[in-house]
């Protein structure tokens, strides 16, 4: 089954949104940390992978784009 790419775009938007919600929303942060603490070890590993992905998409990606398009 061929993938149309739309799912990937939604996932990137989600990672971007989740990163900034974690930074600015105290209730979102408390909810996420509570779920992280109560999760089993394999779930924690996947949560850490998702958190790193969110940092890359939400912070590093925009900084790279700013550098590439404005400063280079």
PyMOL Python script that loads the backbone (N, CA, C, O; Angstrom):
from pymol import cmd

cmd.read_pdbstr("""\
ATOM      1  N   UNK A   1       0.842  -1.180   0.000  1.00  0.00           N
ATOM      2  CA  UNK A   1       0.000   0.000   0.000  1.00  0.00           C
ATOM      3  C   UNK A   1       0.886   1.241   0.000  1.00  0.00           C
ATOM      4  O   UNK A   1       1.767   1.386   0.847  1.00  0.00           O
ATOM      5  N   UNK A   2       0.651   2.109  -0.932  1.00  0.00           N
ATOM      6  CA  UNK A   2       1.450   3.326  -1.065  1.00  0.00           C
ATOM      7  C   UNK A   2       1.010   4.365  -0.043  1.00  0.00           C
ATOM      8  O   UNK A   2      -0.176   4.519   0.251  1.00  0.00           O
ATOM      9  N   UNK A   3       1.983   5.056   0.475  1.00  0.00           N
ATOM     10  CA  UNK A   3       1.707   6.114   1.446  1.00  0.00           C
ATOM     11  C   UNK A   3       1.704   7.448   0.710  1.00  0.00           C
ATOM     12  O   UNK A   3       2.584   7.714  -0.108  1.00  0.00           O
ATOM     13  N   UNK A   4       0.719   8.278   1.002  1.00  0.00           N
ATOM     14  CA  UNK A   4       0.589   9.524   0.256  1.00  0.00           C
ATOM     15  C   UNK A   4       1.396  10.676   0.845  1.00  0.00           C
ATOM     16  O   UNK A   4       1.477  11.730   0.213  1.00  0.00           O
ATOM     17  N   UNK A   5       1.992  10.528   2.014  1.00  0.00           N
ATOM     18  CA  UNK A   5       2.793  11.583   2.601  1.00  0.00           C
ATOM     19  C   UNK A   5       2.022  12.529   3.502  1.00  0.00           C
ATOM     20  O   UNK A   5       2.621  13.261   4.290  1.00  0.00           O
ATOM     21  N   UNK A   6       0.695  12.524   3.397  1.00  0.00           N
ATOM     22  CA  UNK A   6      -0.109  13.425   4.221  1.00  0.00           C
ATOM     23  C   UNK A   6       0.008  13.063   5.699  1.00  0.00           C
ATOM     24  O   UNK A   6       0.000  13.946   6.557  1.00  0.00           O
ATOM     25  N   UNK A   7       0.115  11.771   6.000  1.00  0.00           N
ATOM     26  CA  UNK A   7       0.272  11.342   7.394  1.00  0.00           C
ATOM     27  C   UNK A   7       1.579  11.865   7.985  1.00  0.00           C
ATOM     28  O   UNK A   7       1.625  12.255   9.152  1.00  0.00           O
ATOM     29  N   UNK A   8       2.629  11.873   7.183  1.00  0.00           N
ATOM     30  CA  UNK A   8       3.911  12.392   7.651  1.00  0.00           C
ATOM     31  C   UNK A   8       3.831  13.882   7.949  1.00  0.00           C
ATOM     32  O   UNK A   8       4.397  14.356   8.933  1.00  0.00           O
ATOM     33  N   UNK A   9       3.131  14.613   7.101  1.00  0.00           N
ATOM     34  CA  UNK A   9       2.980  16.049   7.328  1.00  0.00           C
ATOM     35  C   UNK A   9       2.201  16.326   8.601  1.00  0.00           C
ATOM     36  O   UNK A   9       2.543  17.235   9.358  1.00  0.00           O
ATOM     37  N   UNK A  10       1.163  15.553   8.837  1.00  0.00           N
ATOM     38  CA  UNK A  10       0.397  15.728  10.077  1.00  0.00           C
ATOM     39  C   UNK A  10       1.243  15.384  11.295  1.00  0.00           C
ATOM     40  O   UNK A  10       1.133  16.037  12.333  1.00  0.00           O
ATOM     41  N   UNK A  11       2.078  14.375  11.176  1.00  0.00           N
ATOM     42  CA  UNK A  11       2.938  13.996  12.285  1.00  0.00           C
ATOM     43  C   UNK A  11       3.950  15.098  12.594  1.00  0.00           C
ATOM     44  O   UNK A  11       4.221  15.380  13.761  1.00  0.00           O
ATOM     45  N   UNK A  12       4.504  15.714  11.567  1.00  0.00           N
ATOM     46  CA  UNK A  12       5.449  16.816  11.763  1.00  0.00           C
ATOM     47  C   UNK A  12       4.760  18.003  12.421  1.00  0.00           C
ATOM     48  O   UNK A  12       5.321  18.625  13.324  1.00  0.00           O
ATOM     49  N   UNK A  13       3.549  18.322  11.976  1.00  0.00           N
ATOM     50  CA  UNK A  13       2.783  19.404  12.596  1.00  0.00           C
ATOM     51  C   UNK A  13       2.500  19.076  14.061  1.00  0.00           C
ATOM     52  O   UNK A  13       2.576  19.952  14.923  1.00  0.00           O
ATOM     53  N   UNK A  14       2.178  17.827  14.337  1.00  0.00           N
ATOM     54  CA  UNK A  14       1.929  17.404  15.715  1.00  0.00           C
ATOM     55  C   UNK A  14       3.159  17.551  16.589  1.00  0.00           C
ATOM     56  O   UNK A  14       3.061  18.055  17.708  1.00  0.00           O
ATOM     57  N   UNK A  15       4.316  17.122  16.103  1.00  0.00           N
ATOM     58  CA  UNK A  15       5.548  17.264  16.876  1.00  0.00           C
ATOM     59  C   UNK A  15       5.870  18.733  17.143  1.00  0.00           C
ATOM     60  O   UNK A  15       6.271  19.099  18.248  1.00  0.00           O
ATOM     61  N   UNK A  16       5.692  19.561  16.128  1.00  0.00           N
ATOM     62  CA  UNK A  16       5.930  20.995  16.289  1.00  0.00           C
ATOM     63  C   UNK A  16       5.001  21.574  17.350  1.00  0.00           C
ATOM     64  O   UNK A  16       5.447  22.320  18.221  1.00  0.00           O
ATOM     65  N   UNK A  17       3.715  21.238  17.285  1.00  0.00           N
ATOM     66  CA  UNK A  17       2.715  21.739  18.227  1.00  0.00           C
ATOM     67  C   UNK A  17       2.969  21.218  19.628  1.00  0.00           C
ATOM     68  O   UNK A  17       2.906  21.981  20.593  1.00  0.00           O
ATOM     69  N   UNK A  18       3.256  19.928  19.754  1.00  0.00           N
ATOM     70  CA  UNK A  18       3.492  19.346  21.078  1.00  0.00           C
ATOM     71  C   UNK A  18       4.695  19.979  21.764  1.00  0.00           C
ATOM     72  O   UNK A  18       4.678  20.199  22.975  1.00  0.00           O
ATOM     73  N   UNK A  19       5.742  20.273  20.990  1.00  0.00           N
ATOM     74  CA  UNK A  19       6.918  20.905  21.593  1.00  0.00           C
ATOM     75  C   UNK A  19       6.554  22.247  22.211  1.00  0.00           C
ATOM     76  O   UNK A  19       6.880  22.503  23.370  1.00  0.00           O
ATOM     77  N   UNK A  20       5.883  23.105  21.452  1.00  0.00           N
ATOM     78  CA  UNK A  20       5.560  24.441  21.956  1.00  0.00           C
ATOM     79  C   UNK A  20       4.486  24.388  23.033  1.00  0.00           C
ATOM     80  O   UNK A  20       4.477  25.238  23.923  1.00  0.00           O
ATOM     81  N   UNK A  21       3.582  23.416  22.979  1.00  0.00           N
ATOM     82  CA  UNK A  21       2.613  23.264  24.066  1.00  0.00           C
ATOM     83  C   UNK A  21       3.326  22.856  25.343  1.00  0.00           C
ATOM     84  O   UNK A  21       2.976  23.333  26.422  1.00  0.00           O
ATOM     85  N   UNK A  22       4.329  21.973  25.239  1.00  0.00           N
ATOM     86  CA  UNK A  22       5.094  21.561  26.411  1.00  0.00           C
ATOM     87  C   UNK A  22       5.832  22.751  27.004  1.00  0.00           C
ATOM     88  O   UNK A  22       5.923  22.878  28.225  1.00  0.00           O
ATOM     89  N   UNK A  23       6.354  23.615  26.163  1.00  0.00           N
ATOM     90  CA  UNK A  23       7.111  24.782  26.638  1.00  0.00           C
ATOM     91  C   UNK A  23       6.198  25.797  27.320  1.00  0.00           C
ATOM     92  O   UNK A  23       6.547  26.321  28.378  1.00  0.00           O
ATOM     93  N   UNK A  24       5.032  26.084  26.731  1.00  0.00           N
ATOM     94  CA  UNK A  24       4.210  27.194  27.205  1.00  0.00           C
ATOM     95  C   UNK A  24       3.001  26.801  28.059  1.00  0.00           C
ATOM     96  O   UNK A  24       2.459  27.654  28.763  1.00  0.00           O
ATOM     97  N   UNK A  25       2.566  25.551  28.021  1.00  0.00           N
ATOM     98  CA  UNK A  25       1.363  25.155  28.750  1.00  0.00           C
ATOM     99  C   UNK A  25       1.721  24.291  29.958  1.00  0.00           C
ATOM    100  O   UNK A  25       2.175  23.155  29.821  1.00  0.00           O
ATOM    101  N   UNK A  26       1.506  24.854  31.133  1.00  0.00           N
ATOM    102  CA  UNK A  26       1.824  24.125  32.362  1.00  0.00           C
ATOM    103  C   UNK A  26       0.935  22.895  32.525  1.00  0.00           C
ATOM    104  O   UNK A  26       1.405  21.854  32.986  1.00  0.00           O
ATOM    105  N   UNK A  27      -0.319  22.998  32.161  1.00  0.00           N
ATOM    106  CA  UNK A  27      -1.219  21.845  32.307  1.00  0.00           C
ATOM    107  C   UNK A  27      -0.834  20.721  31.339  1.00  0.00           C
ATOM    108  O   UNK A  27      -0.881  19.550  31.714  1.00  0.00           O
ATOM    109  N   UNK A  28      -0.461  21.052  30.121  1.00  0.00           N
ATOM    110  CA  UNK A  28      -0.009  20.031  29.172  1.00  0.00           C
ATOM    111  C   UNK A  28       1.252  19.353  29.687  1.00  0.00           C
ATOM    112  O   UNK A  28       1.380  18.131  29.611  1.00  0.00           O
ATOM    113  N   UNK A  29       2.188  20.148  30.215  1.00  0.00           N
ATOM    114  CA  UNK A  29       3.435  19.615  30.744  1.00  0.00           C
ATOM    115  C   UNK A  29       3.187  18.679  31.918  1.00  0.00           C
ATOM    116  O   UNK A  29       3.789  17.608  31.996  1.00  0.00           O
ATOM    117  N   UNK A  30       2.300  19.075  32.835  1.00  0.00           N
ATOM    118  CA  UNK A  30       1.985  18.223  33.986  1.00  0.00           C
ATOM    119  C   UNK A  30       1.313  16.930  33.548  1.00  0.00           C
ATOM    120  O   UNK A  30       1.607  15.862  34.086  1.00  0.00           O
ATOM    121  N   UNK A  31       0.420  17.021  32.582  1.00  0.00           N
ATOM    122  CA  UNK A  31      -0.252  15.823  32.075  1.00  0.00           C
ATOM    123  C   UNK A  31       0.746  14.882  31.429  1.00  0.00           C
ATOM    124  O   UNK A  31       0.719  13.677  31.682  1.00  0.00           O
ATOM    125  N   UNK A  32       1.625  15.419  30.596  1.00  0.00           N
ATOM    126  CA  UNK A  32       2.603  14.579  29.902  1.00  0.00           C
ATOM    127  C   UNK A  32       3.562  13.933  30.899  1.00  0.00           C
ATOM    128  O   UNK A  32       3.859  12.743  30.790  1.00  0.00           O
ATOM    129  N   UNK A  33       4.047  14.706  31.864  1.00  0.00           N
ATOM    130  CA  UNK A  33       4.968  14.150  32.852  1.00  0.00           C
ATOM    131  C   UNK A  33       4.291  13.102  33.729  1.00  0.00           C
ATOM    132  O   UNK A  33       4.919  12.110  34.100  1.00  0.00           O
ATOM    133  N   UNK A  34       3.012  13.311  34.067  1.00  0.00           N
ATOM    134  CA  UNK A  34       2.276  12.312  34.845  1.00  0.00           C
ATOM    135  C   UNK A  34       2.112  11.012  34.081  1.00  0.00           C
ATOM    136  O   UNK A  34       2.264   9.933  34.653  1.00  0.00           O
ATOM    137  N   UNK A  35       1.804  11.103  32.793  1.00  0.00           N
ATOM    138  CA  UNK A  35       1.692   9.896  31.972  1.00  0.00           C
ATOM    139  C   UNK A  35       3.054   9.231  31.812  1.00  0.00           C
ATOM    140  O   UNK A  35       3.145   8.003  31.795  1.00  0.00           O
ATOM    141  N   UNK A  36       4.104  10.025  31.696  1.00  0.00           N
ATOM    142  CA  UNK A  36       5.451   9.466  31.561  1.00  0.00           C
ATOM    143  C   UNK A  36       5.848   8.692  32.810  1.00  0.00           C
ATOM    144  O   UNK A  36       6.401   7.597  32.716  1.00  0.00           O
ATOM    145  N   UNK A  37       5.568   9.255  33.971  1.00  0.00           N
ATOM    146  CA  UNK A  37       5.941   8.606  35.233  1.00  0.00           C
ATOM    147  C   UNK A  37       5.184   7.308  35.456  1.00  0.00           C
ATOM    148  O   UNK A  37       5.730   6.364  36.027  1.00  0.00           O
ATOM    149  N   UNK A  38       3.934   7.248  35.013  1.00  0.00           N
ATOM    150  CA  UNK A  38       3.134   6.056  35.253  1.00  0.00           C
ATOM    151  C   UNK A  38       3.291   4.997  34.161  1.00  0.00           C
ATOM    152  O   UNK A  38       2.735   3.905  34.282  1.00  0.00           O
ATOM    153  N   UNK A  39       4.031   5.300  33.110  1.00  0.00           N
ATOM    154  CA  UNK A  39       4.191   4.370  32.003  1.00  0.00           C
ATOM    155  C   UNK A  39       5.232   3.307  32.343  1.00  0.00           C
ATOM    156  O   UNK A  39       6.070   3.510  33.221  1.00  0.00           O
ATOM    157  N   UNK A  40       5.175   2.182  31.649  1.00  0.00           N
ATOM    158  CA  UNK A  40       6.159   1.130  31.829  1.00  0.00           C
ATOM    159  C   UNK A  40       7.431   1.497  31.062  1.00  0.00           C
ATOM    160  O   UNK A  40       7.447   2.485  30.328  1.00  0.00           O
ATOM    161  N   UNK A  41       8.492   0.711  31.229  1.00  0.00           N
ATOM    162  CA  UNK A  41       9.811   1.100  30.722  1.00  0.00           C
ATOM    163  C   UNK A  41       9.862   1.224  29.204  1.00  0.00           C
ATOM    164  O   UNK A  41      10.522   2.126  28.688  1.00  0.00           O
ATOM    165  N   UNK A  42       9.187   0.347  28.482  1.00  0.00           N
ATOM    166  CA  UNK A  42       9.205   0.437  27.025  1.00  0.00           C
ATOM    167  C   UNK A  42       8.449   1.681  26.551  1.00  0.00           C
ATOM    168  O   UNK A  42       8.865   2.341  25.599  1.00  0.00           O
ATOM    169  N   UNK A  43       7.353   1.990  27.211  1.00  0.00           N
ATOM    170  CA  UNK A  43       6.619   3.207  26.888  1.00  0.00           C
ATOM    171  C   UNK A  43       7.447   4.449  27.152  1.00  0.00           C
ATOM    172  O   UNK A  43       7.361   5.421  26.401  1.00  0.00           O
ATOM    173  N   UNK A  44       8.248   4.433  28.211  1.00  0.00           N
ATOM    174  CA  UNK A  44       9.120   5.570  28.509  1.00  0.00           C
ATOM    175  C   UNK A  44      10.166   5.768  27.419  1.00  0.00           C
ATOM    176  O   UNK A  44      10.501   6.899  27.065  1.00  0.00           O
ATOM    177  N   UNK A  45      10.675   4.664  26.892  1.00  0.00           N
ATOM    178  CA  UNK A  45      11.654   4.761  25.810  1.00  0.00           C
ATOM    179  C   UNK A  45      11.026   5.440  24.590  1.00  0.00           C
ATOM    180  O   UNK A  45      11.625   6.331  23.988  1.00  0.00           O
ATOM    181  N   UNK A  46       9.813   5.008  24.235  1.00  0.00           N
ATOM    182  CA  UNK A  46       9.143   5.617  23.084  1.00  0.00           C
ATOM    183  C   UNK A  46       8.771   7.076  23.355  1.00  0.00           C
ATOM    184  O   UNK A  46       8.806   7.901  22.442  1.00  0.00           O
ATOM    185  N   UNK A  47       8.419   7.397  24.587  1.00  0.00           N
ATOM    186  CA  UNK A  47       8.123   8.788  24.931  1.00  0.00           C
ATOM    187  C   UNK A  47       9.369   9.671  24.803  1.00  0.00           C
ATOM    188  O   UNK A  47       9.279  10.815  24.358  1.00  0.00           O
ATOM    189  N   UNK A  48      10.507   9.146  25.186  1.00  0.00           N
ATOM    190  CA  UNK A  48      11.758   9.900  25.049  1.00  0.00           C
ATOM    191  C   UNK A  48      12.086  10.109  23.575  1.00  0.00           C
ATOM    192  O   UNK A  48      12.529  11.189  23.183  1.00  0.00           O
ATOM    193  N   UNK A  49      11.871   9.077  22.755  1.00  0.00           N
ATOM    194  CA  UNK A  49      12.106   9.213  21.315  1.00  0.00           C
ATOM    195  C   UNK A  49      11.175  10.277  20.725  1.00  0.00           C
ATOM    196  O   UNK A  49      11.603  11.092  19.908  1.00  0.00           O
ATOM    197  N   UNK A  50       9.915  10.270  21.136  1.00  0.00           N
ATOM    198  CA  UNK A  50       8.979  11.286  20.666  1.00  0.00           C
ATOM    199  C   UNK A  50       9.379  12.677  21.146  1.00  0.00           C
ATOM    200  O   UNK A  50       9.236  13.652  20.408  1.00  0.00           O
ATOM    201  N   UNK A  51       9.881  12.777  22.381  1.00  0.00           N
ATOM    202  CA  UNK A  51      10.302  14.079  22.906  1.00  0.00           C
ATOM    203  C   UNK A  51      11.495  14.612  22.116  1.00  0.00           C
ATOM    204  O   UNK A  51      11.545  15.801  21.800  1.00  0.00           O
ATOM    205  N   UNK A  52      12.451  13.749  21.797  1.00  0.00           N
ATOM    206  CA  UNK A  52      13.604  14.178  21.005  1.00  0.00           C
ATOM    207  C   UNK A  52      13.148  14.597  19.612  1.00  0.00           C
ATOM    208  O   UNK A  52      13.636  15.589  19.070  1.00  0.00           O
ATOM    209  N   UNK A  53      12.223  13.852  19.036  1.00  0.00           N
ATOM    210  CA  UNK A  53      11.682  14.213  17.722  1.00  0.00           C
ATOM    211  C   UNK A  53      10.987  15.567  17.780  1.00  0.00           C
ATOM    212  O   UNK A  53      11.125  16.374  16.861  1.00  0.00           O
ATOM    213  N   UNK A  54      10.245  15.821  18.848  1.00  0.00           N
ATOM    214  CA  UNK A  54       9.563  17.105  19.000  1.00  0.00           C
ATOM    215  C   UNK A  54      10.549  18.252  19.122  1.00  0.00           C
ATOM    216  O   UNK A  54      10.319  19.331  18.577  1.00  0.00           O
ATOM    217  N   UNK A  55      11.642  18.028  19.830  1.00  0.00           N
ATOM    218  CA  UNK A  55      12.667  19.066  19.960  1.00  0.00           C
ATOM    219  C   UNK A  55      13.302  19.344  18.603  1.00  0.00           C
ATOM    220  O   UNK A  55      13.531  20.498  18.242  1.00  0.00           O
ATOM    221  N   UNK A  56      13.585  18.279  17.851  1.00  0.00           N
ATOM    222  CA  UNK A  56      14.180  18.467  16.529  1.00  0.00           C
ATOM    223  C   UNK A  56      13.244  19.218  15.590  1.00  0.00           C
ATOM    224  O   UNK A  56      13.673  20.122  14.873  1.00  0.00           O
ATOM    225  N   UNK A  57      11.962  18.844  15.593  1.00  0.00           N
ATOM    226  CA  UNK A  57      11.001  19.474  14.679  1.00  0.00           C
ATOM    227  C   UNK A  57      10.580  20.852  15.179  1.00  0.00           C
ATOM    228  O   UNK A  57      10.399  21.768  14.377  1.00  0.00           O
ATOM    229  N   UNK A  58      10.421  21.014  16.493  1.00  0.00           N
ATOM    230  CA  UNK A  58       9.889  22.257  17.030  1.00  0.00           C
ATOM    231  C   UNK A  58      10.914  23.341  17.265  1.00  0.00           C
ATOM    232  O   UNK A  58      10.564  24.521  17.272  1.00  0.00           O
ATOM    233  N   UNK A  59      12.170  22.980  17.459  1.00  0.00           N
ATOM    234  CA  UNK A  59      13.182  23.985  17.776  1.00  0.00           C
ATOM    235  C   UNK A  59      14.330  23.980  16.775  1.00  0.00           C
ATOM    236  O   UNK A  59      14.644  25.016  16.189  1.00  0.00           O
ATOM    237  N   UNK A  60      14.950  22.839  16.577  1.00  0.00           N
ATOM    238  CA  UNK A  60      16.115  22.763  15.704  1.00  0.00           C
ATOM    239  C   UNK A  60      15.721  23.018  14.251  1.00  0.00           C
ATOM    240  O   UNK A  60      16.431  23.719  13.529  1.00  0.00           O
ATOM    241  N   UNK A  61      14.592  22.453  13.820  1.00  0.00           N
ATOM    242  CA  UNK A  61      14.132  22.659  12.446  1.00  0.00           C
ATOM    243  C   UNK A  61      13.907  24.120  12.102  1.00  0.00           C
ATOM    244  O   UNK A  61      14.463  24.606  11.117  1.00  0.00           O
ATOM    245  N   UNK A  62      13.105  24.839  12.885  1.00  0.00           N
ATOM    246  CA  UNK A  62      12.915  26.264  12.583  1.00  0.00           C
ATOM    247  C   UNK A  62      14.207  27.091  12.655  1.00  0.00           C
ATOM    248  O   UNK A  62      14.394  28.009  11.857  1.00  0.00           O
ATOM    249  N   UNK A  63      15.094  26.773  13.600  1.00  0.00           N
ATOM    250  CA  UNK A  63      16.371  27.495  13.670  1.00  0.00           C
ATOM    251  C   UNK A  63      17.206  27.237  12.418  1.00  0.00           C
ATOM    252  O   UNK A  63      17.842  28.148  11.890  1.00  0.00           O
ATOM    253  N   UNK A  64      17.199  25.996  11.951  1.00  0.00           N
ATOM    254  CA  UNK A  64      17.918  25.670  10.726  1.00  0.00           C
ATOM    255  C   UNK A  64      17.330  26.419   9.528  1.00  0.00           C
ATOM    256  O   UNK A  64      18.069  26.950   8.699  1.00  0.00           O
ATOM    257  N   UNK A  65      16.005  26.459   9.441  1.00  0.00           N
ATOM    258  CA  UNK A  65      15.367  27.160   8.326  1.00  0.00           C
ATOM    259  C   UNK A  65      15.662  28.664   8.359  1.00  0.00           C
ATOM    260  O   UNK A  65      15.891  29.277   7.316  1.00  0.00           O
ATOM    261  N   UNK A  66      15.655  29.246   9.542  1.00  0.00           N
ATOM    262  CA  UNK A  66      15.988  30.666   9.676  1.00  0.00           C
ATOM    263  C   UNK A  66      17.424  30.901   9.230  1.00  0.00           C
ATOM    264  O   UNK A  66      17.705  31.833   8.477  1.00  0.00           O
ATOM    265  N   UNK A  67      18.321  30.057   9.696  1.00  0.00           N
ATOM    266  CA  UNK A  67      19.718  30.188   9.294  1.00  0.00           C
ATOM    267  C   UNK A  67      19.864  30.020   7.771  1.00  0.00           C
ATOM    268  O   UNK A  67      20.548  30.806   7.116  1.00  0.00           O
ATOM    269  N   UNK A  68      19.225  29.006   7.230  1.00  0.00           N
ATOM    270  CA  UNK A  68      19.384  28.702   5.804  1.00  0.00           C
ATOM    271  C   UNK A  68      18.827  29.795   4.905  1.00  0.00           C
ATOM    272  O   UNK A  68      19.461  30.173   3.920  1.00  0.00           O
ATOM    273  N   UNK A  69      17.639  30.308   5.240  1.00  0.00           N
ATOM    274  CA  UNK A  69      16.999  31.268   4.352  1.00  0.00           C
ATOM    275  C   UNK A  69      17.356  32.725   4.630  1.00  0.00           C
ATOM    276  O   UNK A  69      17.352  33.538   3.705  1.00  0.00           O
ATOM    277  N   UNK A  70      17.660  33.072   5.856  1.00  0.00           N
ATOM    278  CA  UNK A  70      17.913  34.471   6.180  1.00  0.00           C
ATOM    279  C   UNK A  70      19.377  34.828   6.369  1.00  0.00           C
ATOM    280  O   UNK A  70      19.788  35.943   6.049  1.00  0.00           O
ATOM    281  N   UNK A  71      20.160  33.910   6.877  1.00  0.00           N
ATOM    282  CA  UNK A  71      21.525  34.256   7.225  1.00  0.00           C
ATOM    283  C   UNK A  71      22.564  33.734   6.243  1.00  0.00           C
ATOM    284  O   UNK A  71      23.726  34.139   6.294  1.00  0.00           O
ATOM    285  N   UNK A  72      22.162  32.854   5.366  1.00  0.00           N
ATOM    286  CA  UNK A  72      23.140  32.277   4.437  1.00  0.00           C
ATOM    287  C   UNK A  72      23.150  32.999   3.131  1.00  0.00           C
ATOM    288  O   UNK A  72      23.915  32.643   2.235  1.00  0.00           O
TER     289      UNK A  72
END
""", "prot")
cmd.dss("prot")
cmd.show_as("cartoon", "prot")
cmd.util.cbc("prot")
cmd.orient("prot")
